[in-house]
Amino acid sequence: MLSMGETLFRIVLGYGIIGALVALLFTFGALTLRDPVYQDTRIRVRLIFIPGFVLLWPMMLSKRVGRENSGGDPS
């Protein structure tokens, strides 16, 4: 049986791993295809966004899924 600390560590680690994967997806994939301004940004600027994507990945995914389901760009 896992202790409370080990369980918490595994939850935080899982959140961080998923966040890192989503951050890479958004940084070098999804936003590049969607936003014409983002296509022209330098790699250094894109790297600045990665920590935010890692922490806020549930919100970023829900916005992405919401746009795809609605069929449009709700700006």
C-alpha positions as CSV (number, residue, x, y, z in Angstrom):
1,M,0.0,0.0,0.0
2,L,1.3,3.4,-0.9
3,S,1.8,6.2,1.6
4,M,0.0,9.5,1.3
5,G,3.3,11.2,0.1
6,E,3.9,8.6,-2.6
7,T,0.3,8.9,-3.8
8,L,0.5,12.7,-4.0
9,F,3.9,12.5,-5.7
10,R,2.5,10.1,-8.4
11,I,-0.5,12.4,-9.0
12,V,1.7,15.5,-9.4
13,L,4.1,13.6,-11.6
14,G,1.3,12.3,-13.8
15,Y,-0.1,15.8,-14.1
16,G,3.3,17.2,-15.0
17,I,3.9,14.5,-17.6
18,I,0.5,15.0,-19.3
19,G,1.1,18.8,-19.1
20,A,4.5,18.5,-20.8
21,L,3.0,16.4,-23.6
22,V,0.2,18.9,-24.1
23,A,2.6,21.8,-24.0
24,L,4.7,20.3,-26.7
25,L,1.6,19.6,-28.8
26,F,0.4,23.2,-28.4
27,T,3.8,24.8,-28.8
28,F,4.9,23.1,-31.9
29,G,1.7,21.8,-33.4
30,A,-1.8,23.0,-32.6
31,L,-1.2,26.7,-32.2
32,T,1.1,26.8,-35.2
33,L,-1.7,25.5,-37.4
34,R,-4.5,27.7,-35.9
35,D,-2.9,31.1,-35.4
36,P,-1.1,32.9,-38.3
37,V,0.6,35.3,-35.9
38,Y,2.0,32.4,-33.8
39,Q,3.4,30.8,-37.0
40,D,5.9,33.7,-37.3
41,T,7.1,33.6,-33.6
42,R,10.6,32.6,-32.8
43,I,11.5,29.5,-30.9
44,R,12.6,31.5,-27.8
45,V,9.1,33.1,-27.6
46,R,7.4,29.7,-27.9
47,L,9.6,28.3,-25.1
48,I,8.3,31.0,-22.8
49,F,4.8,29.6,-23.1
50,I,5.7,26.0,-22.2
51,P,5.5,26.5,-18.3
52,G,2.0,28.0,-18.6
53,F,0.8,25.2,-20.9
54,V,2.2,22.6,-18.4
55,L,0.3,24.1,-15.5
56,L,-2.9,25.0,-17.4
57,W,-3.2,22.0,-19.7
58,P,-6.8,21.1,-18.7
59,M,-8.0,24.5,-19.6
60,M,-6.1,24.5,-22.9
61,L,-7.5,21.1,-23.9
62,S,-11.0,22.0,-23.0
63,K,-10.8,25.1,-25.2
64,R,-9.3,23.0,-28.0
65,V,-12.0,20.3,-27.8
66,G,-14.7,23.0,-27.5
67,R,-13.6,24.6,-30.7
68,E,-13.5,21.4,-32.6
69,N,-16.9,20.3,-31.3
70,S,-18.6,23.6,-32.2
71,G,-17.2,23.6,-35.7
72,G,-16.1,27.2,-35.6
73,D,-13.8,29.7,-33.9
74,P,-15.6,31.3,-30.9
75,S,-13.7,34.5,-30.7
